[in-house]
Amino acid sequence: MHLRAQLESEEWVAIKELAWPPEPVAYQVDEEMERALLDTLAESYKELVAFFAEAAAEQECTVFWAE
């Protein structure tokens, strides 16, 4: 049985239908905040690249699912 069908069959689980793609939200940020956000994203990207590189070196599978 598909996971979603299994989850929906359980009385204690409620799956909320989300609008996809989500509505964009515009934020106004100053240059300092923009730089901080870019630095954070750059660091997160480096960590993600390292994660996948290590997984590949160890011949490990990585699976991410987003709906």
C-alpha positions as CSV (number, residue, x, y, z in Angstrom):
1,M,0.0,0.0,0.0
2,H,1.2,3.5,-0.8
3,L,2.4,5.4,2.2
4,R,-0.1,8.2,1.8
5,A,-3.0,5.8,1.6
6,Q,-1.7,4.1,4.7
7,L,-1.4,7.3,6.7
8,E,-4.8,8.6,5.6
9,S,-6.3,5.3,6.8
10,E,-5.2,6.0,10.4
11,E,-7.7,8.0,12.4
12,W,-5.0,9.9,14.3
13,V,-3.3,11.2,11.2
14,A,-4.6,14.2,9.3
15,I,-2.9,15.3,6.1
16,K,-3.5,18.8,5.2
17,E,-3.6,19.6,1.5
18,L,-1.2,22.4,0.8
19,A,-1.3,24.8,-2.1
20,W,1.6,24.1,-4.5
21,P,3.5,26.0,-5.4
22,P,3.1,28.2,-2.4
23,E,2.3,31.9,-2.8
24,P,5.4,34.0,-3.0
25,V,6.0,36.4,-0.2
26,A,8.0,39.6,-0.8
27,Y,10.3,40.8,2.0
28,Q,12.2,44.1,2.2
29,V,15.6,43.7,3.7
30,D,18.5,46.1,4.1
31,E,22.0,45.4,2.7
32,E,23.3,44.1,6.0
33,M,20.4,41.6,6.3
34,E,20.8,40.6,2.7
35,R,24.6,39.9,3.3
36,A,23.8,37.9,6.4
37,L,21.2,35.8,4.5
38,L,23.6,35.2,1.6
39,D,26.3,34.1,4.0
40,T,24.0,31.7,5.7
41,L,22.8,30.2,2.5
42,A,26.4,29.9,1.2
43,E,27.4,28.1,4.4
44,S,24.4,25.8,4.2
45,Y,25.2,25.0,0.5
46,K,28.8,24.1,1.4
47,E,27.5,21.8,4.1
48,L,25.1,20.2,1.7
49,V,27.8,19.7,-0.9
50,A,30.0,18.1,1.8
51,F,27.1,15.8,2.8
52,F,26.6,14.5,-0.7
53,A,30.3,14.2,-1.4
54,E,30.7,12.1,1.8
55,A,27.7,10.0,0.9
56,A,29.0,9.4,-2.6
57,A,32.4,8.4,-1.3
58,E,30.8,5.9,1.1
59,Q,28.5,4.7,-1.7
60,E,25.5,5.6,0.5
61,C,22.1,6.4,-0.9
62,T,20.5,9.8,-0.2
63,V,16.8,10.3,-0.8
64,F,14.9,13.5,-0.3
65,W,11.2,13.8,-1.1
66,A,9.3,17.0,-1.3
67,E,5.8,17.3,-2.5
